[in-house]
Amino acid sequence: MTRRRSTTLFAVAAWLVTTCTSAVLAHHSTAIYDSDNPVELSGTVVEWRFTNPHCLIMLEVVGEDGTKTLWTLEGSNTAMLFRRGWTPETLKPGDRIVATVRPLRSGVPGGNYGNVRWEDGTPVDPRADSR
C-alpha cells in the first residue's frame, strides 16, 4: 500500500470515528431535561411502548383545575428494562402510576422517567408481581 493511500485511509477512518462518536454522544445527552427540578407525576397510562431506542410511557395527568395533559415520558432501552423484569406487558392502558420525571426544559409536557410506582406507592417491579 502506498504512503498516500495509507494516509487517505487513516484520514477517512479518523473522520468516521469522530463523526460517529459525536452523533452517539449527542443522542445520549441529557441536556434537554431539567435534572435540577424533577417533578412527581401521577396519572393514567394511555400507552406503553416497549421499543428501542427508548421505551415510552404516554401518561394522562389531571391538573388541579381538572385539565387533562398528555405527557410523553422517555425511559431506558428495552434491554436494560428487560434485565429489570420489564416487558411489553408491564404497563397497560388504564394503569394508575406515579413517576419521578426530569421534565423537558422546553416546557412541552414530557421528560425522562424513573422511580415508577403504582398509585399506592408500591414500586413497579415485574419480578415481584407487585400488582
RAMONOR-V133557 format. One record per residue. N is the residue number from 1. RES is the residue in one small letter. NEAR is the number of other C-alpha atoms within 10 Angstrom. Layout:
n->N res->RES near->NEAR
n->N res->RES near->NEAR
This chain:
n->1 res->m near->5
n->2 res->t near->7
n->3 res->r near->8
n->4 res->r near->9
n->5 res->r near->10
n->6 res->s near->11
n->7 res->t near->11
n->8 res->t near->12
n->9 res->l near->12
n->10 res->f near->12
n->11 res->a near->12
n->12 res->v near->12
n->13 res->a near->12
n->14 res->a near->12
n->15 res->w near->12
n->16 res->l near->12
n->17 res->v near->11
n->18 res->t near->11
n->19 res->t near->11
n->20 res->c near->12
n->21 res->t near->12
n->22 res->s near->11
n->23 res->a near->10
n->24 res->v near->10
n->25 res->l near->10
n->26 res->a near->11
n->27 res->h near->9
n->28 res->h near->8
n->29 res->s near->9
n->30 res->t near->13
n->31 res->a near->10
n->32 res->i near->13
n->33 res->y near->19
n->34 res->d near->18
n->35 res->s near->16
n->36 res->d near->8
n->37 res->n near->10
n->38 res->p near->17
n->39 res->v near->15
n->40 res->e near->15
n->41 res->l near->19
n->42 res->s near->20
n->43 res->g near->24
n->44 res->t near->21
n->45 res->v near->21
n->46 res->v near->18
n->47 res->e near->17
n->48 res->w near->19
n->49 res->r near->17
n->50 res->f near->23
n->51 res->t near->13
n->52 res->n near->12
n->53 res->p near->12
n->54 res->h near->17
n->55 res->c near->18
n->56 res->l near->21
n->57 res->i near->25
n->58 res->m near->19
n->59 res->l near->29
n->60 res->e near->21
n->61 res->v near->19
n->62 res->v near->15
n->63 res->g near->12
n->64 res->e near->7
n->65 res->d near->6
n->66 res->g near->8
n->67 res->t near->9
n->68 res->k near->13
n->69 res->t near->13
n->70 res->l near->17
n->71 res->w near->20
n->72 res->t near->21
n->73 res->l near->23
n->74 res->e near->20
n->75 res->g near->20
n->76 res->s near->18
n->77 res->n near->15
n->78 res->t near->19
n->79 res->a near->16
n->80 res->m near->12
n->81 res->l near->15
n->82 res->f near->14
n->83 res->r near->10
n->84 res->r near->12
n->85 res->g near->15
n->86 res->w near->18
n->87 res->t near->16
n->88 res->p near->13
n->89 res->e near->10
n->90 res->t near->15
n->91 res->l near->20
n->92 res->k near->15
n->93 res->p near->13
n->94 res->g near->13
n->95 res->d near->15
n->96 res->r near->18
n->97 res->i near->21
n->98 res->v near->25
n->99 res->a near->24
n->100 res->t near->17
n->101 res->v near->24
n->102 res->r near->23
n->103 res->p near->25
n->104 res->l near->20
n->105 res->r near->15
n->106 res->s near->11
n->107 res->g near->10
n->108 res->v near->10
n->109 res->p near->15
n->110 res->g near->21
n->111 res->g near->26
n->112 res->n near->23
n->113 res->y near->24
n->114 res->g near->16
n->115 res->n near->11
n->116 res->v near->19
n->117 res->r near->18
n->118 res->w near->18
n->119 res->e near->16
n->120 res->d near->9
n->121 res->g near->11
n->122 res->t near->13
n->123 res->p near->17
n->124 res->v near->22
n->125 res->d near->16
n->126 res->p near->16
n->127 res->r near->10
n->128 res->a near->9
n->129 res->d near->9
n->130 res->s near->11
n->131 res->r near->10
